[in-house]
Amino acid sequence: MGGDLYCQELVNFLNYLEVEKGFSPGTVAGYRTDLLVFFRFLQEVAEEKPQKLQEIEKKHLRAFLAYLKRERNNGPAAMNRKIAALSSF
């Protein structure tokens, strides 16, 4: 799984946020960053690497949250924003 796999889905989602939801450019950029961190986690860190978006399971999300806290030292606000980005996606 690579960034290319999710590239078009990510572009479509970011366009949706900006055009249809009216999110500010800063919010869209933050969501983009957060989703890219998640995709990199899946590609480089996750034990089981999903090959399609449909293969992402709760266990991947739980592992990502643990990674954010333990390895990236994210606080509650940063983690909540990443959760919001993933929930919207």
N, CA, C and O atoms as CSV, one atom per row, in Angstrom:
chain,resi,resn,atom,element,x,y,z
A,1,MET,N,N,0.844,-1.175,0.000
A,1,MET,CA,C,0.000,0.000,0.000
A,1,MET,C,C,0.882,1.228,0.000
A,1,MET,O,O,1.811,1.315,0.804
A,2,GLY,N,N,0.627,2.150,-0.852
A,2,GLY,CA,C,1.397,3.371,-0.864
A,2,GLY,C,C,0.494,4.577,-0.900
A,2,GLY,O,O,-0.728,4.459,-0.982
A,3,GLY,N,N,1.111,5.737,-0.837
A,3,GLY,CA,C,0.357,6.969,-0.879
A,3,GLY,C,C,-0.460,7.096,-2.152
A,3,GLY,O,O,-1.530,7.706,-2.153
A,4,ASP,N,N,0.051,6.513,-3.251
A,4,ASP,CA,C,-0.661,6.592,-4.518
A,4,ASP,C,C,-2.017,5.912,-4.446
A,4,ASP,O,O,-2.962,6.326,-5.119
A,5,LEU,N,N,-2.115,4.874,-3.636
A,5,LEU,CA,C,-3.357,4.130,-3.528
A,5,LEU,C,C,-4.490,5.016,-3.046
A,5,LEU,O,O,-5.623,4.895,-3.511
A,6,TYR,N,N,-4.188,5.899,-2.122
A,6,TYR,CA,C,-5.219,6.745,-1.538
A,6,TYR,C,C,-5.244,8.142,-2.122
A,6,TYR,O,O,-6.073,8.961,-1.725
A,7,CYS,N,N,-4.359,8.428,-3.048
A,7,CYS,CA,C,-4.176,9.782,-3.561
A,7,CYS,C,C,-5.481,10.372,-4.084
A,7,CYS,O,O,-5.863,11.463,-3.660
A,8,GLN,N,N,-6.166,9.698,-4.975
A,8,GLN,CA,C,-7.380,10.253,-5.571
A,8,GLN,C,C,-8.491,10.389,-4.536
A,8,GLN,O,O,-9.229,11.374,-4.546
A,9,GLU,N,N,-8.616,9.413,-3.647
A,9,GLU,CA,C,-9.623,9.514,-2.599
A,9,GLU,C,C,-9.355,10.703,-1.687
A,9,GLU,O,O,-10.282,11.398,-1.272
A,10,LEU,N,N,-8.084,10.930,-1.380
A,10,LEU,CA,C,-7.708,12.055,-0.528
A,10,LEU,C,C,-8.005,13.379,-1.224
A,10,LEU,O,O,-8.562,14.290,-0.610
A,11,VAL,N,N,-7.643,13.494,-2.485
A,11,VAL,CA,C,-7.910,14.724,-3.242
A,11,VAL,C,C,-9.410,14.989,-3.291
A,11,VAL,O,O,-9.847,16.119,-3.073
A,12,ASN,N,N,-10.195,13.965,-3.573
A,12,ASN,CA,C,-11.651,14.127,-3.623
A,12,ASN,C,C,-12.195,14.587,-2.277
A,12,ASN,O,O,-13.049,15.473,-2.219
A,13,PHE,N,N,-11.710,13.995,-1.208
A,13,PHE,CA,C,-12.166,14.350,0.132
A,13,PHE,C,C,-11.810,15.786,0.477
A,13,PHE,O,O,-12.647,16.520,1.003
A,14,LEU,N,N,-10.589,16.197,0.192
A,14,LEU,CA,C,-10.167,17.562,0.499
A,14,LEU,C,C,-10.958,18.585,-0.316
A,14,LEU,O,O,-11.303,19.653,0.189
A,15,ASN,N,N,-11.241,18.261,-1.562
A,15,ASN,CA,C,-12.091,19.143,-2.381
A,15,ASN,C,C,-13.492,19.241,-1.784
A,15,ASN,O,O,-14.072,20.326,-1.732
A,16,TYR,N,N,-14.028,18.126,-1.341
A,16,TYR,CA,C,-15.345,18.104,-0.693
A,16,TYR,C,C,-15.357,19.014,0.532
A,16,TYR,O,O,-16.284,19.803,0.712
A,17,LEU,N,N,-14.329,18.906,1.372
A,17,LEU,CA,C,-14.264,19.736,2.576
A,17,LEU,C,C,-14.256,21.220,2.235
A,17,LEU,O,O,-14.935,22.023,2.874
A,18,GLU,N,N,-13.479,21.569,1.222
A,18,GLU,CA,C,-13.343,22.973,0.860
A,18,GLU,C,C,-14.578,23.513,0.152
A,18,GLU,O,O,-15.092,24.573,0.510
A,19,VAL,N,N,-15.051,22.785,-0.852
A,19,VAL,CA,C,-16.117,23.293,-1.709
A,19,VAL,C,C,-17.503,23.090,-1.085
A,19,VAL,O,O,-18.288,24.033,-0.993
A,20,GLU,N,N,-17.791,21.885,-0.668
A,20,GLU,CA,C,-19.135,21.588,-0.190
A,20,GLU,C,C,-19.346,21.911,1.281
A,20,GLU,O,O,-20.422,22.369,1.668
A,21,LYS,N,N,-18.342,21.679,2.093
A,21,LYS,CA,C,-18.477,21.924,3.528
A,21,LYS,C,C,-18.032,23.331,3.921
A,21,LYS,O,O,-18.347,23.793,5.017
A,22,GLY,N,N,-17.311,24.009,3.049
A,22,GLY,CA,C,-16.886,25.372,3.317
A,22,GLY,C,C,-15.791,25.494,4.371
A,22,GLY,O,O,-15.675,26.531,5.025
A,23,PHE,N,N,-14.982,24.439,4.543
A,23,PHE,CA,C,-13.892,24.491,5.509
A,23,PHE,C,C,-12.837,25.491,5.043
A,23,PHE,O,O,-12.633,25.674,3.843
A,24,SER,N,N,-12.179,26.126,5.983
A,24,SER,CA,C,-11.128,27.089,5.664
A,24,SER,C,C,-9.913,26.356,5.092
A,24,SER,O,O,-9.735,25.162,5.334
A,25,PRO,N,N,-9.081,27.070,4.335
A,25,PRO,CA,C,-7.860,26.444,3.804
A,25,PRO,C,C,-6.972,25.859,4.906
A,25,PRO,O,O,-6.350,24.815,4.714
A,26,GLY,N,N,-6.914,26.522,6.045
A,26,GLY,CA,C,-6.102,26.009,7.149
A,26,GLY,C,C,-6.629,24.694,7.698
A,26,GLY,O,O,-5.853,23.792,8.014
A,27,THR,N,N,-7.939,24.585,7.810
A,27,THR,CA,C,-8.547,23.340,8.290
A,27,THR,C,C,-8.324,22.219,7.290
A,27,THR,O,O,-7.996,21.096,7.672
A,28,VAL,N,N,-8.501,22.519,6.020
A,28,VAL,CA,C,-8.283,21.512,4.967
A,28,VAL,C,C,-6.828,21.045,5.000
A,28,VAL,O,O,-6.559,19.849,4.882
A,29,ALA,N,N,-5.899,21.969,5.156
A,29,ALA,CA,C,-4.477,21.608,5.222
A,29,ALA,C,C,-4.197,20.734,6.440
A,29,ALA,O,O,-3.426,19.779,6.354
A,30,GLY,N,N,-4.818,21.054,7.573
A,30,GLY,CA,C,-4.641,20.242,8.777
A,30,GLY,C,C,-5.172,18.827,8.587
A,30,GLY,O,O,-4.524,17.859,8.984
A,31,TYR,N,N,-6.349,18.707,7.979
A,31,TYR,CA,C,-6.906,17.382,7.704
A,31,TYR,C,C,-6.001,16.603,6.763
A,31,TYR,O,O,-5.788,15.404,6.947
A,32,ARG,N,N,-5.470,17.287,5.752
A,32,ARG,CA,C,-4.564,16.627,4.800
A,32,ARG,C,C,-3.348,16.069,5.532
A,32,ARG,O,O,-2.967,14.917,5.329
A,33,THR,N,N,-2.750,16.883,6.373
A,33,THR,CA,C,-1.577,16.450,7.133
A,33,THR,C,C,-1.908,15.259,8.015
A,33,THR,O,O,-1.165,14.278,8.051
A,34,ASP,N,N,-3.029,15.348,8.728
A,34,ASP,CA,C,-3.411,14.269,9.634
A,34,ASP,C,C,-3.666,12.966,8.892
A,34,ASP,O,O,-3.267,11.898,9.356
A,35,LEU,N,N,-4.321,13.046,7.752
A,35,LEU,CA,C,-4.591,11.832,6.980
A,35,LEU,C,C,-3.305,11.256,6.392
A,35,LEU,O,O,-3.148,10.037,6.325
A,36,LEU,N,N,-2.395,12.109,5.971
A,36,LEU,CA,C,-1.120,11.610,5.453
A,36,LEU,C,C,-0.308,10.920,6.544
A,36,LEU,O,O,0.364,9.923,6.281
A,37,VAL,N,N,-0.368,11.444,7.765
A,37,VAL,CA,C,0.305,10.773,8.889
A,37,VAL,C,C,-0.284,9.378,9.078
A,37,VAL,O,O,0.455,8.418,9.292
A,38,PHE,N,N,-1.594,9.262,9.001
A,38,PHE,CA,C,-2.254,7.959,9.148
A,38,PHE,C,C,-1.848,7.012,8.025
A,38,PHE,O,O,-1.530,5.851,8.282
A,39,PHE,N,N,-1.854,7.495,6.782
A,39,PHE,CA,C,-1.483,6.637,5.662
A,39,PHE,C,C,-0.033,6.181,5.765
A,39,PHE,O,O,0.278,5.030,5.459
A,40,ARG,N,N,0.857,7.076,6.196
A,40,ARG,CA,C,2.259,6.685,6.393
A,40,ARG,C,C,2.377,5.641,7.503
A,40,ARG,O,O,3.146,4.686,7.390
A,41,PHE,N,N,1.608,5.835,8.574
A,41,PHE,CA,C,1.597,4.849,9.651
A,41,PHE,C,C,1.207,3.481,9.095
A,41,PHE,O,O,1.875,2.485,9.375
A,42,LEU,N,N,0.137,3.428,8.315
A,42,LEU,CA,C,-0.311,2.150,7.764
A,42,LEU,C,C,0.768,1.525,6.886
A,42,LEU,O,O,0.966,0.311,6.906
A,43,GLN,N,N,1.450,2.347,6.128
A,43,GLN,CA,C,2.454,1.841,5.195
A,43,GLN,C,C,3.744,1.419,5.893
A,43,GLN,O,O,4.350,0.416,5.518
A,44,GLU,N,N,4.166,2.172,6.898
A,44,GLU,CA,C,5.492,1.972,7.458
A,44,GLU,C,C,5.524,1.313,8.831
A,44,GLU,O,O,6.521,0.680,9.177
A,45,VAL,N,N,4.460,1.444,9.622
A,45,VAL,CA,C,4.508,1.012,11.011
A,45,VAL,C,C,3.544,-0.132,11.321
A,45,VAL,O,O,3.893,-1.058,12.054
A,46,ALA,N,N,2.357,-0.073,10.776
A,46,ALA,CA,C,1.321,-1.052,11.118
A,46,ALA,C,C,1.792,-2.475,10.823
A,46,ALA,O,O,2.450,-2.733,9.816
A,47,GLU,N,N,1.440,-3.385,11.722
A,47,GLU,CA,C,1.818,-4.790,11.530
A,47,GLU,C,C,1.084,-5.393,10.337
A,47,GLU,O,O,1.691,-6.056,9.496
A,48,GLU,N,N,-0.224,-5.159,10.270
A,48,GLU,CA,C,-1.013,-5.620,9.134
A,48,GLU,C,C,-1.290,-4.418,8.250
A,48,GLU,O,O,-1.905,-3.446,8.689
A,49,LYS,N,N,-0.843,-4.482,7.020
A,49,LYS,CA,C,-0.949,-3.355,6.117
A,49,LYS,C,C,-2.111,-3.547,5.139
A,49,LYS,O,O,-2.037,-4.381,4.237
A,50,PRO,N,N,-3.179,-2.773,5.323
A,50,PRO,CA,C,-4.312,-2.914,4.393
A,50,PRO,C,C,-3.919,-2.469,2.985
A,50,PRO,O,O,-3.148,-1.525,2.813
A,51,GLN,N,N,-4.450,-3.150,1.998
A,51,GLN,CA,C,-4.158,-2.828,0.607
A,51,GLN,C,C,-5.208,-1.920,-0.010
A,51,GLN,O,O,-4.977,-1.327,-1.064
A,52,LYS,N,N,-6.369,-1.808,0.644
A,52,LYS,CA,C,-7.474,-0.984,0.156
A,52,LYS,C,C,-8.084,-0.243,1.338
A,52,LYS,O,O,-7.969,-0.675,2.485
A,53,LEU,N,N,-8.726,0.868,1.044
A,53,LEU,CA,C,-9.404,1.612,2.111
A,53,LEU,C,C,-10.415,0.732,2.839
A,53,LEU,O,O,-10.570,0.835,4.056
A,54,GLN,N,N,-11.093,-0.124,2.101
A,54,GLN,CA,C,-12.116,-0.980,2.679
A,54,GLN,C,C,-11.552,-1.998,3.666
A,54,GLN,O,O,-12.305,-2.587,4.441
A,55,GLU,N,N,-10.251,-2.210,3.647
A,55,GLU,CA,C,-9.609,-3.176,4.536
A,55,GLU,C,C,-9.175,-2.565,5.864
A,55,GLU,O,O,-8.715,-3.284,6.751
A,56,ILE,N,N,-9.313,-1.253,6.012
A,56,ILE,CA,C,-8.943,-0.604,7.272
A,56,ILE,C,C,-9.980,-0.971,8.326
A,56,ILE,O,O,-11.183,-0.822,8.114
A,57,GLU,N,N,-9.488,-1.455,9.469
A,57,GLU,CA,C,-10.362,-1.914,10.548
A,57,GLU,C,C,-10.095,-1.122,11.824
A,57,GLU,O,O,-9.151,-0.335,11.901
A,58,LYS,N,N,-10.938,-1.345,12.811
A,58,LYS,CA,C,-10.785,-0.664,14.100
A,58,LYS,C,C,-9.417,-0.920,14.711
A,58,LYS,O,O,-8.854,-0.046,15.370
A,59,LYS,N,N,-8.881,-2.112,14.495
A,59,LYS,CA,C,-7.565,-2.428,15.063
A,59,LYS,C,C,-6.486,-1.505,14.502
A,59,LYS,O,O,-5.538,-1.167,15.211
A,60,HIS,N,N,-6.615,-1.095,13.248
A,60,HIS,CA,C,-5.655,-0.164,12.657
A,60,HIS,C,C,-5.768,1.208,13.325
A,60,HIS,O,O,-4.763,1.866,13.599
A,61,LEU,N,N,-7.001,1.623,13.580
A,61,LEU,CA,C,-7.223,2.919,14.231
A,61,LEU,C,C,-6.706,2.913,15.665
A,61,LEU,O,O,-6.088,3.879,16.112
A,62,ARG,N,N,-6.960,1.829,16.379
A,62,ARG,CA,C,-6.461,1.714,17.760
A,62,ARG,C,C,-4.926,1.742,17.784
A,62,ARG,O,O,-4.320,2.415,18.617
A,63,ALA,N,N,-4.324,1.013,16.875
A,63,ALA,CA,C,-2.856,0.986,16.805
A,63,ALA,C,C,-2.313,2.369,16.450
A,63,ALA,O,O,-1.277,2.782,16.971
A,64,PHE,N,N,-3.002,3.079,15.577
A,64,PHE,CA,C,-2.586,4.425,15.197
A,64,PHE,C,C,-2.652,5.368,16.394
A,64,PHE,O,O,-1.726,6.148,16.617
A,65,LEU,N,N,-3.724,5.307,17.158
A,65,LEU,CA,C,-3.851,6.170,18.335
A,65,LEU,C,C,-2.761,5.864,19.362
A,65,LEU,O,O,-2.207,6.778,19.975
A,66,ALA,N,N,-2.458,4.598,19.546
A,66,ALA,CA,C,-1.382,4.221,20.465
A,66,ALA,C,C,-0.044,4.755,19.952
A,66,ALA,O,O,0.771,5.251,20.729
A,67,TYR,N,N,0.171,4.652,18.662
A,67,TYR,CA,C,1.392,5.168,18.038
A,67,TYR,C,C,1.509,6.677,18.240
A,67,TYR,O,O,2.583,7.178,18.570
A,68,LEU,N,N,0.412,7.397,18.042
A,68,LEU,CA,C,0.426,8.851,18.222
A,68,LEU,C,C,0.823,9.230,19.637
A,68,LEU,O,O,1.599,10.162,19.852
A,69,LYS,N,N,0.286,8.506,20.588
A,69,LYS,CA,C,0.551,8.832,21.985
A,69,LYS,C,C,1.967,8.429,22.394
A,69,LYS,O,O,2.687,9.215,23.011
A,70,ARG,N,N,2.362,7.210,22.051
A,70,ARG,CA,C,3.643,6.676,22.524
A,70,ARG,C,C,4.845,7.150,21.716
A,70,ARG,O,O,5.881,7.510,22.275
A,71,GLU,N,N,4.694,7.146,20.410
A,71,GLU,CA,C,5.844,7.419,19.543
A,71,GLU,C,C,5.942,8.882,19.124
A,71,GLU,O,O,7.042,9.410,18.960
A,72,ARG,N,N,4.806,9.533,18.952
A,72,ARG,CA,C,4.818,10.922,18.485
A,72,ARG,C,C,4.504,11.914,19.603
A,72,ARG,O,O,4.550,13.128,19.404
A,73,ASN,N,N,4.185,11.378,20.780
A,73,ASN,CA,C,3.898,12.216,21.950
A,73,ASN,C,C,2.805,13.245,21.684
A,73,ASN,O,O,2.887,14.380,22.155
A,74,ASN,N,N,1.780,12.849,20.926
A,74,ASN,CA,C,0.661,13.749,20.666
A,74,ASN,C,C,-0.183,13.901,21.912
A,74,ASN,O,O,-0.452,12.929,22.617
A,75,GLY,N,N,-0.595,15.111,22.175
A,75,GLY,CA,C,-1.498,15.387,23.278
A,75,GLY,C,C,-2.940,15.194,22.847
A,75,GLY,O,O,-3.209,14.865,21.692
A,76,PRO,N,N,-3.868,15.397,23.772
A,76,PRO,CA,C,-5.289,15.189,23.469
A,76,PRO,C,C,-5.805,16.025,22.298
A,76,PRO,O,O,-6.565,15.516,21.475
A,77,ALA,N,N,-5.411,17.287,22.207
A,77,ALA,CA,C,-5.922,18.140,21.131
A,77,ALA,C,C,-5.471,17.628,19.758
A,77,ALA,O,O,-6.271,17.565,18.824
A,78,ALA,N,N,-4.208,17.268,19.639
A,78,ALA,CA,C,-3.691,16.754,18.359
A,78,ALA,C,C,-4.354,15.429,18.008
A,78,ALA,O,O,-4.699,15.190,16.851
A,79,MET,N,N,-4.531,14.579,18.993
A,79,MET,CA,C,-5.165,13.286,18.734
A,79,MET,C,C,-6.624,13.470,18.337
A,79,MET,O,O,-7.118,12.784,17.442
A,80,ASN,N,N,-7.310,14.391,18.996
A,80,ASN,CA,C,-8.718,14.633,18.663
A,80,ASN,C,C,-8.874,15.159,17.243
A,80,ASN,O,O,-9.827,14.797,16.554
A,81,ARG,N,N,-7.959,16.002,16.799
A,81,ARG,CA,C,-8.049,16.496,15.427
A,81,ARG,C,C,-7.826,15.369,14.434
A,81,ARG,O,O,-8.498,15.308,13.404
A,82,LYS,N,N,-6.894,14.481,14.730
A,82,LYS,CA,C,-6.661,13.345,13.839
A,82,LYS,C,C,-7.879,12.424,13.815
A,82,LYS,O,O,-8.246,11.902,12.762
A,83,ILE,N,N,-8.503,12.227,14.973
A,83,ILE,CA,C,-9.721,11.417,15.031
A,83,ILE,C,C,-10.826,12.071,14.186
A,83,ILE,O,O,-11.544,11.389,13.454
A,84,ALA,N,N,-10.950,13.388,14.295
A,84,ALA,CA,C,-11.963,14.102,13.507
A,84,ALA,C,C,-11.702,13.943,12.008
A,84,ALA,O,O,-12.629,13.715,11.231
A,85,ALA,N,N,-10.444,14.064,11.612
A,85,ALA,CA,C,-10.102,13.902,10.188
A,85,ALA,C,C,-10.433,12.493,9.716
A,85,ALA,O,O,-11.019,12.312,8.649
A,86,LEU,N,N,-10.061,11.504,10.503
A,86,LEU,CA,C,-10.332,10.115,10.115
A,86,LEU,C,C,-11.830,9.828,10.110
A,86,LEU,O,O,-12.316,9.121,9.227
A,87,SER,N,N,-12.555,10.356,11.064
A,87,SER,CA,C,-14.009,10.126,11.124
A,87,SER,C,C,-14.705,10.734,9.908
A,87,SER,O,O,-15.648,10.158,9.364
A,88,SER,N,N,-14.234,11.888,9.497
A,88,SER,CA,C,-14.833,12.555,8.327
A,88,SER,C,C,-14.495,11.837,7.041
A,88,SER,O,O,-15.309,11.778,6.120
A,89,PHE,N,N,-13.305,11.295,6.978
A,89,PHE,CA,C,-12.829,10.635,5.770
A,89,PHE,C,C,-13.587,9.340,5.552
A,89,PHE,O,O,-13.331,8.631,4.579
